[in-house]
Amino acid sequence: MANITFYGAARQVTGSCYLIETEHHRLLLECGMRQGEDEDENEAGPGERALPFDPRSIDAVILSHAHLDHTGMTPLLVRHGYRGPIYMTATTCQLLPIMHKDSAFLLMKDVEWINKRRQRAGKPPFEPPYTLQDVEHELELCEGMHYEEKRTILPGVELRYRDAGHILGSAIVELWFDGRKLVFSGDLGNSHSPLLEDPSIIRKADVLLMESTYGDRNHRSHEETIREFMEALDQAVDDGGNVLIPAFAVGRTQDLLYHLGQMHHEGRLRQNQVFLDSPMGTSVSEVYENNTRLFNDDNPRFRKTMTHTWEQWLPVLRFTRRTEESMALNRIDSGAIIIAGSGMCTGGRIRHHLKHNLWKHRTHVLIVGYQAFGTLGRKLVDGASRVRILGEEIVVKAKIHTLGGFSAHAGQDQLMAWAKAFDKPRPRLFLVHGEPESMQVLQKRLAHELHWDALMPEEGETHEI
């Protein structure tokens, strides 16, 4: 009998990590970074997390997609001795170097900043959880697979990836071992995605791990979200201010570029300057340009234009790679849209823009993605009047807009529709990737409508499967 131990994203959204122990092998499904709870300085150090298992005992690592809350700690595995294969989709193989090199750089900068304060306080310095060298070693272990390809990755263990429609290269994981089939939903995409296909339907499984990020609610309708988006942009023009949009470099940023381009072609975009102030977001957008074959066919004009570049689709777009270019944006008084990472305001250039602009009445901040508990983005959504950014207290006078309909995650009805497709007898179900309240709502709905019991494992729990 095989076992699964839930080491992350158990009654929480981030930090995905599950150890599967079969009769002959140990498989690690995801190894993600926790976001939010470790944002402030703590005894473990920024981004650090002690691994609750020996990385050298793992035979293979399986990743669903490139987001750091699913992959961000794989360089730490390598740092502590892991030398086996790391499986992912071929497109995730293109995104991972961008994501992890950027993460290592930012972690190093965070450690430098914190250690200056620790030195003044007479405390010992922190070490970064991993370095660029660890990332380089990790990348040598990566093996990409195409959607629908079924591969034997270990004796008696088979793996297949199906399109999850969440971000480019995101996948639902199908895993066969010991005569049983485990399915991990990964992050299921919103069926209203402007770029990607809907999540693949899976019919059969013995064990199912399903995300529940939005298990308690549906998103605003697509039409209402676009209307609110345009109203917020127009209000910023009327107020004579700029628009700041914290956005995840993978997925959300490209969706925003699509919508802004559509508004431009329709003559409805009043801002004459759009900046993507994210070196990582820029590099990721280039990967999207090179993989348009994975886009849906909802907008033929967009597909045709994207055989060229994003600037062809959105002519007022400018990419700012260099630090000097980013700093210069804070001298623009009005009429600009600045998209910058990170999506939860936990790092990256958006923090500097918020520091320089949150205290201005004319500034508009558009929150377009999930904000985990404890993050700066969550504090803004919750109406904080003052926040601390880069060691300085900032008063919040900017207008904060929350646009939930842009989420790249499936809403509650979409989660239910995807789950209903499983044949009876339905698989043993574990809910993951959700805050407890969201999971409980989804758990009750599954029980009421489908008579399907769902478990909500605690962190560290082990279950036979």
N, C-alpha and C positions, 0 to 999 in steps of 0.2 A: 504494500500500500504506500502511495506517495503522500507527502506532507507539503503544505504551503504555510510559510510564516510571513506575516504582514509587518514589514519593517518601516513602511512609510505610506502616506496618503490613506491612512486608516483613521477615519473620523476627522480627517483634515483634507484640504484640497491639494497641497503640494507635497513634494518629497517622495514621489512614487518609488516603491522598492519592495519586491516580493521574492522570497527565496523558495524555490521549488526543489524538493529533495525526492528523487525517484529511487527505485531499487538500486540503481547503479550510478546515478549522476546527481550533481548539484547544479541547478540552473538559476541564474539571477535574472528576473524579469524587471527591467528598469533599475535605474540607480540615480534618482533625482535629487536636486537641491531643494531644501526647504526655504520658502520665501515668506517673509512677514515676521515670524516669531523671533528670528535671529537678526532682525534688522539692526537693532542697537547692539552696542558692544557687550559682550558677555564673556564668561570664563572660557568658553570653547574657542573663541576667536571668530572673526567674520567668515561666514559661509562654512565653517567647520562642522563636522558631525562625526562622532566616533562610529566606525563601522562595527556592527554587532556580530560580524562573522569574519572568518579568515579569507581574504580575497584569493589566496593561493589555493583554497579548497574548491573554488568555483570552476566548473568545466566550460561553461559558455554563458555569455551575457546577451540578452535579447532586449532591444529598445523599440518602442512603438513610434516615436517621432522625436524631433530635434529640440523641443522646448526644454529649458534647463531644469524645470521641476520634474522632468522625466529622465534627463541624461546628465545633469550638471555635476554629479559626483563620480562619473566613470573615470575621469583622470585620477581621482583619489584612489580608486581600486588599483590602477596601474602603479601609482606611487607606492602602494603597500604590497606589491608583488604579483598582481594578476597579470597573466601572460597568455590567456586563451583568446578565442575569437569573440568579437563584439558584432552581433548581427543587427541589421537595420535595412530599410529600403534604400535603393540606389540613390534616390533623391536626398534622403536624409544624410547619406554619405557626402553629398555636396554641401549640405548646410552645416554639418557638425563642425568642420574646421573653423568656419566663421564664428559660430556660437561659442565654442570652447576656447578659442584663442582670445576672443574678446572678454570672456568671463575670467580667464586667468589674468589678463591685464588689469581688469577692474578690481579683482581681488587683491592683486599686488598693490595697487594704488590705495585701496581701502586700508590695507595693513600698514602701509607707510603712514597714512594719516592718523590712524589710531595709535601707532607706536610712538609718534611724537608726543601725544598726550600722555601715554603710559610712561614714557621716559621722564616727563616733567613731574609725574606723580610718584616716581620711584618704583614703578612696576616693571616686571620683566616683559620683554617684547613678545609679540605674537609672531608665528610663522604662517605664511599663506597655506591654505589647505592643499593647494597644488600649484605648479608652475607651468610656464610655457613648455618647458622640456617634458614634463609629464604628459601634457596634451599631445606633443609630437609623438611620444611613445604610444599613447592611446590610439592615435590615428593610424598607426601601422597595423593595429589589430582589427580595424574595421572591415567588415565584409558586407557589401550591398546586395540586396535581392530585389527582383522586380515583383510588382503586384501579381498575384495568382501563381507565382512560382512555388512549388513545393519541394523542399530540400531536406535531406537527412543531415542533421547537424552533429549528431552523436549516434552511436549504435543504439537503435531502438527509439530515437527521438527525431520527429519530423516537425518542420516549421513552415508556415505559409503566412504571407501578409496580404490583407485585403484593404482596399481604400477606405479610410475613415472620414475623409472630407473635412478634416479639421484645419490643417495647414498643408502646404505642399509636402508630399512624401509621408504624411501621417498614415498610420496603419492600425487596423484591428489585427490582433495576433491570434493565430490558430496554432495550437501546439499539441502534438500527439505523443504520448509516452505511456508505457505500461498498460496498453490496451484501452486507454482513455483519451478523451479530447478536452483540452482546456481552451477557452476563448477569453481573451482580455480585450475589452472594448477600446482600450486606449482612451483618447479624448475623441468623442463623437462630434462630428461637425454639425453646424446649423444648416438646415436644408435651404436656407435663404442665402447661402454663400454666393457672392457675385462671381467668384472665380472657379470654385472647385465643385466636383461631383458630390452627390449625396453619399452618405455612408453605405457601404455594401451591406446587404442583408445576409445574415448567417442563420441557417436553419437548425443545425445540430450541434450539440455540445453535451458533455457530462458535467463540466464545471464552468461557470461564467463569473468573471470579475467585471463589473459594470460601473462606469463612472456615474457620479450623481451630483456634479457641481451645481446644476440648476434643477435638482430633483424636486424643489418645492415651488417652482414657478415657471411660467412661460416668458419668453421675451416679448417686447413690444412688437407690433406688426412691422414688417419691412417698410411699408408705406408711411406709417406714423414716424418711424425712426428717421427716415430720410427727410421728412417734413421738419422734425425737430432739429435735425442737423443743419438744415438750411436756415431755419429761424435763428439758431444760435450764431451762425456765421453772419447773417444779416444784422443781428443785434450788435455784434462786435464792430461792424462797419459803422453803424449808426452812432455807437458810443465813441468812435474814433480810437479804438484799441486794437490789440493783436489777439490772436487765438493760439493757445498752447494746447497741444494734444499729446499726452503721454501714450505711447503705443508700443506694443510688442513688435520687435523687429521682424519677426516671422509671422506672416498671416495678416494681422490687423493692419500693419502699415500698408501692405499691398492692397487690401480691401479699401482703405481710405483713399489711396491714389486712384483707384478705379472710380469711386464715387465722385471725387473731386473732378476727375476728367470728364465724367458724364455730365456733371453740372456745367463745366466749361463749354462743352459742345452744345449744350442746350441754352447757353447764354444766361445762366442763372448764378454763376460764381462771380461775386463782386470783388473779392480780394484779387489783387494783381501780383501777389507774390506768395508762393508756397515753397517752403523749405523742408526738405527731409534732412534733419540735423542728426544723423546717426550713421557713422561709418559702417556699423554692422547692418543697419537697415538698408543702406545703399548696396552693400555686397549681396545681401539676401535678395533684394529686388532684381539684381542682375541674374541670380539663379532662377528666379521666376521668369525672367525674360527668355531664358534658355530652355524652359520646360513648359512652354505653352501647350504642348500636346496633352498635358494633364488637366488643362482647363475645361470647364463645361462649354457648351455651345449656346448659352443663353443670349449672348450679344455678339453676333457675327462681325459687327463693325470693330468692336474691341479686339476680337481675335485677329482680324486682319491688320489692325494698327500695331498690335504687339508683336508682329513679325519684325518690327523695328525697335523702338525704345519707349520707355515710360514718358520721356519728354515729348515724344511724338503724340502720345495720348493726352498729356497734360502740359501744354507749352509753357505755362507760368511756373513750372516746377524747377527748382534748383537743388542740387545735392551739395551739402557742405561736409567735406571730409576733414579738413584741417581744423585744429583747435582755434586758430586765429579767426577763421570764418565763422565758427560757432559763437565766439565771443562778440563778433561784430553784429550778430543778430540782435543783441540786447540794446543796440543803438538805433534800431528801427522803431519809430514811434507808433506807427499805426499801419493797418492795411495788410498785415502779414499773417499767414498761417504757418506755425512752426510745429512740425511733427518730430518728436524726439523720444528716445528710450531712456529709462525702461518703462514698461507698461504699467507697473504698479508704483512707479516713482521711487523705487528702492535704490537706484543707481543711475549711472549714465548722465547724459547732458541735460535731461529734463530737470534735474534737481537745480542746476545752475539757472535755468530759465525761470523756474518757479521762485527761486530766491530773489531774482531781479524783478519779478513781475507780480507776484501774489499780492503785494501790498498796494497795487494800483487798482482803482475802481474800474478803469476802462478795460482791464484784462478779462478775457473769458477763457476758462479752462474746460475742455471737453473730455470727460472721462468715458472712454469707449470700450472698456473691458473689465473683466472681473478684478476686484481688488481684495486680496486676502487680508484677513484680520491682522492688525499690527503694522501694515504698510502705510507709508505716507499717503498713497492714493486713497486708501480706506478712510484715513482720518479726514481727508478733504471731502469725501463723499458723505461722511457722517456729520459734517458741519462744523469741524474744528475752527475756532476763531483765531487760534495761533498754532503754529507748527514749528518744529525745529528742523532746520535744513543746514547741513554742513557746519554744524556747531553754532548756528545763529538762530535766534528766535525771530520768526517772521509773522506779522499780522496778516490775516487773510481777509482782504477786501475785494478780491476778484470774484467774478460770478462763476460758480461751479455748475456745470451741466452734466448730468448723468444720462448717457444714451445706451441703455441696455440692449437694444436690438442689434447692435453691431457684434454681439458676442459670436465667437467662432465655435462655441459649445452648443450642443443640442439643448433645447428647453425641455420642460417636463413632458409635454405631449409627444415630442419627438423621441425622447428616451423611451416612453411607453410604447410607441409604435415600433421602434426598433426591437424592443424586448419581446413584443407579442409575436414576432416572426419565428421565434424558436418553436420547433416541433415539440409535441408532448411525447413521452414524459419530459418535462422541462428540466434544464440543468440545475444543479445545486448553485445557488446564487449568492454572491458576496457583493455588497455595495462598497465602493471605494471612491476616493476623490470627491469628498463632499464634507461640508461642515455638518455636525450632528443634526441640526434642525432640518436641513435640506434632505438628508438621508432618511430621516424618520418620516417625513411627508411622503417621499417616494416609496418607502417601505410599506406604508399603510395603503397607498393606492395600488401597489402591486398585489397586496393581499386581498383588497376589496374587489378589484376588477378581474384579476387573473387567478386568484386563489393560489398565489405563489409566495412562499415564505422567503424572505431575503435576510441574510445575516449581515450584521454591521460589526466586523471584527475590530477589536482594539489593537493598538500598536503592540507588537511583540507576540500576539496570539498565534498559535500554530493549530492548523486544522488538517485532519486527514481528508484526502481527496481521491 
